[in-house]
Amino acid sequence: MRFNRKLMPRLRLTSLVKRKKSRARISFDEYEMITNAVTAHLRSLESDVDVDVDADGNEKPASYLSWGEVVDWYLEEYEQDIGESSARRDELKKKVNLVIRRLINVDRFLITVGDAPKHKRDEPKT
């Protein structure tokens, strides 16, 4: 069996081609809707939280929500809009994670207690 050397590079190139990941795009209206829902929820929780006093006599909130808990809350709130589609749920989860990351790192509207994930790969898996 003879190999045609002109075809060999083409075969190598096609085997190395990788799929591009689809980028999530968020319209300003979606960003604003997610931001308003998350911040309103967090504000309502802040006003409902009892205050603890530590050993030094300092007041501190009793508990905090983790990043994943906020994402789960949002997905539960809009579960009726998502329906049974797991693709739609994954897309919405990705968008909520992007918005939360922006609210922390860019807009500085949310603050974190402890270390915030620096990279997307460090975000909590929800």
Secondary structure, 3 states (H helix, E strand, C coil): CCCCCCCHHHHHHHHHCCCCCCCCCCCHHHHHHHHHHHHHHHHHHHHHCCEEECCCCCEEECCCCCHHHHHHHHHHHCHHHHCCCHHHHHHHHHHHHHHHHHHHHCCCCCCCCCCCCCCHHHCCCC
